[in-house]
Amino acid sequence: MAKYNITPKQTRDVTYVSALSTQTVENIYEQIMLKFVVEKKYRDPNYYAKDLAKDLGLNSRYISAIINLRFHQNYSQLINDYRIMDVKYMLKDIHFNKLQLEEISAMAGFSNRQSFYTAFFNRCGVTPKEYRLTHAIQLERDLLDERRM
């Protein structure tokens, strides 16, 4: 007898997504990317899926379903991925060395310290402080190598 009664997660087709054409899904995907990549809406800590849906003139269920379909994650995971990318860039950039971690997280769109640390650790496997220290050491080595040349 098995020790744990674990059943695989069941997937279900959402009716309103299967009714959308591939072209429509791609168009909505491009609009989502425009909001995230170009307009950087993820930096707003109060920008929720319903706000994205309102901006695109769509139902929030469509937005959630398309994010799940195209990105294989939910809205919160997607927005945190973009925020973490920003934070990682800032932690490696010498121009942000003087800023505290909370300031950097706020610039990226995190509303509180706990959600920032949790999201960062879950995606990177280290704390933001450890990440910064690791990359600061590497940055110093790179600068020394450049000066020697």
N, C-alpha and C positions, 0 to 999 in steps of 0.2 A: 504494500500500500504506500502511496506517495505521502511524503511528509507534509507537503504543502498542496493545497488545492488551488493551483494557479491556472486560470483559463486565459487564452490569448484575447487581446483586445479586439472587439468586433468593430468593423468599419461599416458604416451605413452610407448609402448614397443619399445625398440631400436633393430632394426633388427640384428645388428652384435652381440648383447649380447644373443639374443635368439638362435643364431646359435651355440653358445659355449656350450660344454657339461658341466655338473655339475662338473665333474672331472677337467676340464680345469679351470673353475672359481675358484675351491678350490685351485688348484696349484698356480694360479696367486695371490690369496688372501694370501697364505702362503709366497710367494716371497715378497709381499708388507709388510707383517708383519716382515719378516726377515730384510728388509731395515729399517723399523721404529724401531723395538724393539731391534734388535741385533746391527745393524750398526748405529742406531740413526741419520739417514740422515736428520731428521727434524730439527736438530740443525743448519744446514746450511741455513742461511737466503735466499740464492739464489738457493735452491733446489726446483724446480717447478715440476709440473706433467709431463712435457715433459722430464725432467731429469730422473724421475723415470721410465718413459716409455723407455727411451734410455737404462738405466741400465738393464731393464728386457727384452730388445729386442722386445718391443711391440709397438703398436700404442697407442698414448695418449688417443684416444677415448675409447679404451678397458679399459685402466686404470681408466679413469673417470667413465665409466659405471659400472665397477666392484666395485669401491669404493662406488658408489651410491647404488649398489645392496647389498653389504655385510655390509657396515657401515651406510647406510641410511643418508649419508651426502656427500658433495662435497670434493674435495681434500683440499681446503683451510681450511675448517672446521676440517677435520681430522688432518692435520698437526698442526693446532693451538691447538687442544685437547691434542696432545702429548707434545707440548711446555708448555701448561698450567700445565700439570701433573708434568713436570720437575720443573717449577717455584714454584708450591705449595710445592713440596718436599724441595726445597732449602730454601723457606721462613720459613719452620718449623724446618730446621736443624740448630743447633747451630754453625756449621762450616761456615755457610754463613752469620752469623749475621753482620759481618763488611762490607759486600758488599752492595752497593747501589742498588736500584731496577732496574735501567737502566743496571747495570753490570749483574745482574741476568737474566734479560730479554734477553740480548745479548748472554749470555751463552746458553740459551734455544733455540735461533734461531730467535728471533724477530729482525727485522731490524730497527724499530723505536719505539719511546716511545708511540705514539698515537695508533698504531696497537696493541701494547702490552696491554695498559690500556683498550682499547675497548674489545679485546678478553677476557681478564681476567674478566672484569666486566660482560660481557655477559654470561660467563660460571659459575661464582661464586657468582654474585649478590653483591659483595663488591669490593672495590678498592684493589689493591695489598698491599697498606700501611695498610689498615684496617685489611686485612687478616693476615699480618705479626704481627701486634700488638695483635690481638686476640690470635694467636698461641704462641706468645712470653710470654704472661701472663700465658697461660696453661703450657708452657714448664717450666717456673719458679716455678709454683706450683708443677709440677711433680718432679723437682729437689729437692725442699724443702721436699717433701714427702719421697723421697729416702734417704735423709740425716737423717731424723728422725728415720728411721728404723734401 
